[in-house]
Amino acid sequence: MTYQTLLFDVRDGVAFITINRPDKLNALNDQVVNELADAAERVATDDDIKGVLLTGAGQKAFVAGADIADLANQGPFDGKARALRGQAMLRRFETCGKPVVAAINGYALGGGCELAMACHLRIASETARFGQPEVKLGIAPGYGGTQRLPRIVGKGNALYLILTGEMIDAAEAHRIGLVSQVVPAGELVAKAEQTLRGILAMGPLAVRLAIEAVDQGLEMTLDEGLLLEANHFGLLAATQDMREGLTAFLEKRPARFRGR
């Protein structure tokens, strides 16, 4: 697919994906969602891509929400289908098996906040703003906001943001755990890339299974989750990467992981 609303560039194993509609504050219309779905599939299936850095074009917005023009004429069946498409796209990023880091450079509202929450790590600039303002339009979050937000920040914080439609700044997002780190705007992409490349220096199989264990374990009882963790721990014990990691530690040298 040739992208009209995204910039997609792979450099040294990292896919840099930029939502590129700055004149519309990078709003998610149907075309953006379709192109992001294609990009997510490419990330998941291309062995040359080891991780993703996702951001928005310009200085004002990561993604300021859904494109209202797309929503204005939808009926109930259209609305459900649109929500399912968006959810599937976000879930593909979330389960691609590779670390996805969001560099949140401005407004992350509605679908933009939902997109950020589907990333494994969220790093925000000091100018970033977050919210789920859908109730102000007579709708509710449709791309996973009612499900991921309480899992990330807790039920009380999530309900407050969803029911009031209030927008919060980066410092408050950090306080409630919505983002992992807040940095000056001029350092955002560099810091996000540094964090991602630090993760990519770790054992790739270990990173993949750790992401999977956290994602799946949230839906399990504690005993089930612990069994899943033990199974992953056992699988990793059979890998060359584990032997290399332990040997490198004992020999006091950097490990050379190969994903095997």
PALUMMI-738940 format. One record per residue (C-alpha): residue in one letter; x negated, y negated, z negated. Coordinates in Angstrom, 3 decimals, decimal comma. Example, Ala and Ser with C-alpha at 12.3 -4.5 7.8 and 13.67 -1.06 7.14 Angstrom:
+---+----------+----------+----------+
| r |        x |        y |        z |
+---+----------+----------+----------+
| A |  -12,300 |    4,500 |   -7,800 |
| S |  -13,670 |    1,060 |   -7,140 |
+---+----------+----------+----------+
END
This chain:
+---+----------+----------+----------+
| r |        x |        y |        z |
+---+----------+----------+----------+
| M |    0,000 |    0,000 |    0,000 |
| T |   -1,131 |   -3,528 |    0,814 |
| Y |   -0,427 |   -5,733 |   -2,189 |
| Q |    1,230 |   -9,118 |   -1,766 |
| T |    1,686 |   -9,993 |   -5,445 |
| L |   -1,359 |   -8,302 |   -7,010 |
| L |   -5,098 |   -8,624 |   -6,811 |
| F |   -6,701 |   -5,180 |   -7,139 |
| D |  -10,461 |   -4,864 |   -7,308 |
| V |  -12,596 |   -1,961 |   -8,529 |
| R |  -16,021 |   -2,836 |   -9,920 |
| D |  -18,300 |   -0,312 |  -11,588 |
| G |  -15,434 |    2,007 |  -12,451 |
| V |  -13,064 |   -0,670 |  -13,739 |
| A |   -9,902 |   -1,606 |  -11,852 |
| F |   -9,248 |   -5,330 |  -12,318 |
| I |   -5,527 |   -5,855 |  -11,696 |
| T |   -4,202 |   -9,421 |  -11,618 |
| I |   -0,534 |  -10,289 |  -11,218 |
| N |   -0,811 |  -13,069 |   -8,694 |
| R |    2,292 |  -15,277 |   -8,647 |
| P |    1,036 |  -18,314 |  -10,591 |
| D |    3,647 |  -20,599 |   -9,006 |
| K |    6,311 |  -18,356 |  -10,604 |
| L |    4,345 |  -17,873 |  -13,841 |
| N |    3,647 |  -14,331 |  -12,591 |
| A |    7,269 |  -13,315 |  -13,143 |
| L |    8,138 |   -9,678 |  -12,506 |
| N |   10,382 |   -9,389 |   -9,481 |
| D |   11,195 |   -6,087 |   -7,790 |
| Q |    8,194 |   -6,392 |   -5,458 |
| V |    5,764 |   -6,884 |   -8,341 |
| V |    7,204 |   -3,868 |  -10,159 |
| N |    6,915 |   -1,719 |   -7,028 |
| E |    3,342 |   -2,823 |   -6,424 |
| L |    2,412 |   -2,256 |  -10,071 |
| A |    3,914 |    1,238 |   -9,822 |
| D |    1,679 |    1,953 |   -6,826 |
| A |   -1,325 |    0,513 |   -8,672 |
| A |   -0,604 |    2,654 |  -11,733 |
| E |   -0,458 |    5,789 |   -9,588 |
| R |   -3,724 |    4,822 |   -7,929 |
| V |   -5,361 |    4,343 |  -11,318 |
| A |   -4,119 |    7,710 |  -12,544 |
| T |   -5,279 |    9,681 |   -9,501 |
| D |   -8,492 |    7,944 |   -8,376 |
| D |  -11,479 |    9,591 |  -10,081 |
| D |  -13,635 |    6,566 |   -9,328 |
| I |  -11,446 |    4,455 |  -11,617 |
| K |  -12,356 |    4,961 |  -15,259 |
| G |  -10,344 |    2,153 |  -16,882 |
| V |   -8,148 |   -0,872 |  -16,207 |
| L |   -8,242 |   -4,552 |  -17,111 |
| L |   -4,846 |   -6,160 |  -16,514 |
| T |   -4,232 |   -9,913 |  -16,556 |
| G |   -2,251 |  -12,714 |  -14,922 |
| A |   -3,374 |  -15,357 |  -12,430 |
| G |   -3,763 |  -18,957 |  -13,529 |
| Q |   -4,006 |  -20,520 |  -16,961 |
| K |   -0,368 |  -20,609 |  -18,049 |
| A |    1,002 |  -17,094 |  -17,950 |
| F |    0,160 |  -13,433 |  -18,252 |
| V |    3,706 |  -12,632 |  -17,153 |
| A |    6,456 |  -15,059 |  -18,175 |
| G |    9,215 |  -12,460 |  -17,847 |
| A |   11,478 |  -11,044 |  -15,199 |
| D |   12,375 |  -13,044 |  -12,116 |
| I |   15,816 |  -14,401 |  -13,018 |
| A |   16,804 |  -14,567 |   -9,344 |
| D |   16,633 |  -10,768 |   -9,201 |
| L |   18,769 |  -10,374 |  -12,309 |
| A |   21,469 |  -12,895 |  -11,500 |
| N |   23,452 |  -10,726 |   -9,116 |
| Q |   22,940 |   -7,283 |  -10,608 |
| G |   25,796 |   -5,054 |  -11,664 |
| P |   25,669 |   -2,295 |  -14,283 |
| F |   24,314 |    0,378 |  -11,945 |
| D |   21,780 |   -2,020 |  -10,435 |
| G |   20,699 |   -3,040 |  -13,917 |
| K |   20,188 |    0,522 |  -15,104 |
| A |   18,257 |    1,443 |  -11,962 |
| R |   16,039 |   -1,647 |  -12,323 |
| A |   15,334 |   -0,815 |  -15,965 |
| L |   14,440 |    2,792 |  -15,121 |
| R |   12,061 |    1,684 |  -12,360 |
| G |   10,324 |   -0,743 |  -14,669 |
| Q |   10,123 |    1,784 |  -17,483 |
| A |    8,638 |    4,422 |  -15,177 |
| M |    5,978 |    1,993 |  -13,956 |
| L |    4,957 |    1,043 |  -17,499 |
| R |    4,960 |    4,652 |  -18,624 |
| R |    2,612 |    5,572 |  -15,767 |
| F |    0,061 |    3,040 |  -16,996 |
| E |    0,566 |    4,246 |  -20,561 |
| T |   -0,009 |    7,912 |  -19,664 |
| C |   -2,619 |    7,511 |  -16,910 |
| G |   -5,262 |    9,098 |  -19,152 |
| K |   -7,598 |    6,121 |  -18,834 |
| P |   -7,905 |    3,116 |  -21,168 |
| V |   -5,852 |    0,110 |  -20,077 |
| V |   -6,697 |   -3,252 |  -21,660 |
| A |   -4,437 |   -6,294 |  -21,304 |
| A |   -6,145 |   -9,699 |  -21,231 |
| I |   -3,208 |  -11,918 |  -22,169 |
| N |   -3,971 |  -15,400 |  -20,912 |
| G |   -0,714 |  -17,267 |  -21,534 |
| Y |    3,007 |  -16,585 |  -21,767 |
| A |    3,860 |  -12,891 |  -22,263 |
| L |    7,632 |  -13,030 |  -22,492 |
| G |   10,325 |  -10,419 |  -21,837 |
| G |    8,964 |   -8,039 |  -19,231 |
| G |    5,531 |   -9,593 |  -19,694 |
| C |    5,470 |   -8,674 |  -23,358 |
| E |    6,735 |   -5,212 |  -22,422 |
| L |    3,963 |   -4,841 |  -19,843 |
| A |    1,356 |   -5,837 |  -22,422 |
| M |    2,756 |   -3,350 |  -24,941 |
| A |    2,372 |   -0,504 |  -22,440 |
| C |   -1,366 |   -1,198 |  -22,346 |
| H |   -3,518 |    0,631 |  -24,874 |
| L |   -5,230 |   -2,498 |  -26,178 |
| R |   -4,117 |   -6,123 |  -26,111 |
| I |   -6,561 |   -9,010 |  -26,361 |
| A |   -5,054 |  -12,502 |  -26,310 |
| S |   -6,344 |  -15,981 |  -25,674 |
| E |   -5,658 |  -18,627 |  -28,297 |
| T |   -3,090 |  -20,124 |  -25,893 |
| A |   -1,079 |  -16,917 |  -25,457 |
| R |    2,579 |  -16,858 |  -26,470 |
| F |    4,787 |  -13,806 |  -26,985 |
| G |    8,493 |  -13,094 |  -27,177 |
| Q |   11,500 |  -11,001 |  -26,159 |
| P |   13,993 |  -13,750 |  -25,299 |
| E |   16,458 |  -11,604 |  -23,350 |
| V |   19,352 |  -12,156 |  -25,778 |
| K |   19,325 |  -15,826 |  -24,809 |
| L |   20,398 |  -14,685 |  -21,326 |
| G |   23,058 |  -12,295 |  -22,576 |
| I |   20,930 |   -9,227 |  -21,900 |
| A |   18,628 |   -7,028 |  -23,991 |
| P |   15,084 |   -5,824 |  -23,278 |
| G |   15,105 |   -3,262 |  -20,477 |
| Y |   11,467 |   -2,290 |  -19,901 |
| G |   10,844 |   -0,640 |  -23,258 |
| G |   10,866 |   -3,616 |  -25,611 |
| T |   13,357 |   -2,093 |  -28,034 |
| Q |   11,229 |    1,051 |  -28,253 |
| R |    7,577 |   -0,029 |  -28,138 |
| L |    7,871 |   -3,205 |  -30,190 |
| P |    9,075 |   -1,499 |  -33,414 |
| R |    6,452 |    1,207 |  -32,931 |
| I |    3,745 |   -1,444 |  -32,772 |
| V |    4,861 |   -4,113 |  -35,268 |
| G |    7,462 |   -2,301 |  -37,389 |
| K |   11,260 |   -2,353 |  -37,314 |
| G |   11,727 |   -5,607 |  -39,231 |
| N |    9,317 |   -7,678 |  -37,149 |
| A |   10,661 |   -6,166 |  -33,939 |
| L |   14,296 |   -6,881 |  -34,773 |
| Y |   13,422 |  -10,445 |  -35,732 |
| L |   11,764 |  -11,109 |  -32,377 |
| I |   14,420 |   -9,293 |  -30,335 |
| L |   17,480 |  -10,732 |  -32,094 |
| T |   16,278 |  -14,330 |  -32,426 |
| G |   14,514 |  -14,533 |  -29,079 |
| E |   11,867 |  -16,548 |  -30,899 |
| M |    8,476 |  -17,106 |  -29,297 |
| I |    5,359 |  -16,618 |  -31,420 |
| D |    1,781 |  -17,772 |  -30,924 |
| A |   -1,323 |  -15,632 |  -30,657 |
| A |   -2,229 |  -15,993 |  -34,321 |
| E |    1,164 |  -14,679 |  -35,442 |
| A |    0,988 |  -11,893 |  -32,848 |
| H |   -2,333 |  -10,891 |  -34,354 |
| R |   -0,979 |  -11,060 |  -37,908 |
| I |    1,865 |   -8,639 |  -37,154 |
| G |   -0,345 |   -6,304 |  -35,119 |
| L |    0,993 |   -7,044 |  -31,658 |
| V |   -2,508 |   -7,896 |  -30,424 |
| S |   -5,851 |   -6,542 |  -31,568 |
| Q |   -7,900 |   -9,705 |  -31,153 |
| V |   -7,566 |  -13,413 |  -30,349 |
| V |  -10,374 |  -15,201 |  -28,524 |
| P |  -10,931 |  -18,622 |  -26,902 |
| A |   -9,319 |  -18,841 |  -23,472 |
| G |  -12,621 |  -19,227 |  -21,688 |
| E |  -13,931 |  -15,991 |  -23,186 |
| L |  -10,839 |  -13,842 |  -22,670 |
| V |  -11,634 |  -11,809 |  -19,560 |
| A |  -15,282 |  -11,362 |  -20,527 |
| K |  -14,296 |  -10,121 |  -23,987 |
| A |  -11,651 |   -7,785 |  -22,582 |
| E |  -14,148 |   -6,365 |  -20,093 |
| Q |  -16,784 |   -5,979 |  -22,808 |
| T |  -14,299 |   -4,073 |  -24,973 |
| L |  -13,207 |   -1,853 |  -22,086 |
| R |  -16,749 |   -1,048 |  -21,003 |
| G |  -17,595 |   -0,209 |  -24,596 |
| I |  -14,772 |    2,345 |  -24,559 |
| L |  -15,967 |    3,708 |  -21,213 |
| A |  -19,388 |    4,376 |  -22,747 |
| M |  -17,724 |    6,911 |  -25,051 |
| G |  -16,912 |   10,488 |  -24,104 |
| P |  -14,186 |   10,184 |  -21,435 |
| L |  -12,502 |   13,461 |  -22,377 |
| A |  -12,448 |   12,414 |  -26,024 |
| V |  -10,940 |    9,039 |  -25,116 |
| R |   -8,288 |   10,664 |  -22,930 |
| L |   -7,244 |   13,196 |  -25,553 |
| A |   -7,273 |   10,598 |  -28,337 |
| I |   -4,862 |    8,426 |  -26,319 |
| E |   -2,673 |   11,470 |  -25,649 |
| A |   -2,646 |   12,525 |  -29,306 |
| V |   -1,567 |    9,086 |  -30,489 |
| D |    1,074 |    8,737 |  -27,766 |
| Q |    2,620 |   12,170 |  -28,256 |
| G |    2,081 |   12,324 |  -31,994 |
| L |    4,328 |    9,329 |  -32,603 |
| E |    7,265 |   11,483 |  -31,524 |
| M |    6,331 |   14,427 |  -33,750 |
| T |    6,538 |   15,312 |  -37,404 |
| L |    3,288 |   14,913 |  -39,310 |
| D |    2,677 |   18,659 |  -39,279 |
| E |    3,290 |   18,853 |  -35,523 |
| G |    1,016 |   15,887 |  -34,905 |
| L |   -1,748 |   17,383 |  -37,021 |
| L |   -1,515 |   20,620 |  -35,042 |
| L |   -1,749 |   18,646 |  -31,791 |
| E |   -4,833 |   16,880 |  -33,147 |
| A |   -6,422 |   20,187 |  -34,171 |
| N |   -5,755 |   21,632 |  -30,707 |
| H |   -7,415 |   18,637 |  -29,054 |
| F |  -10,328 |   18,866 |  -31,484 |
| G |  -10,761 |   22,499 |  -30,519 |
| L |  -10,575 |   21,764 |  -26,800 |
| L |  -13,267 |   19,123 |  -27,113 |
| A |  -15,496 |   21,583 |  -28,968 |
| A |  -15,688 |   23,586 |  -25,728 |
| T |  -16,979 |   20,666 |  -23,639 |
| Q |  -20,465 |   19,741 |  -22,513 |
| D |  -19,678 |   16,192 |  -23,626 |
| M |  -19,373 |   17,288 |  -27,264 |
| R |  -22,713 |   19,081 |  -27,148 |
| E |  -24,310 |   16,071 |  -25,480 |
| G |  -22,808 |   13,646 |  -27,996 |
| L |  -23,967 |   15,634 |  -31,023 |
| T |  -27,395 |   16,307 |  -29,550 |
| A |  -27,880 |   12,645 |  -28,663 |
| F |  -26,933 |   11,638 |  -32,199 |
| L |  -29,445 |   14,065 |  -33,712 |
| E |  -32,135 |   12,962 |  -31,258 |
| K |  -31,341 |    9,293 |  -31,947 |
| R |  -30,738 |    8,412 |  -28,301 |
| P |  -27,755 |    7,153 |  -26,289 |
| A |  -25,439 |    9,908 |  -25,100 |
| R |  -25,052 |   10,576 |  -21,386 |
| F |  -21,461 |   11,746 |  -21,044 |
| R |  -20,274 |   13,352 |  -17,812 |
| G |  -16,627 |   14,091 |  -18,489 |
| R |  -17,169 |   17,845 |  -18,646 |
+---+----------+----------+----------+
END
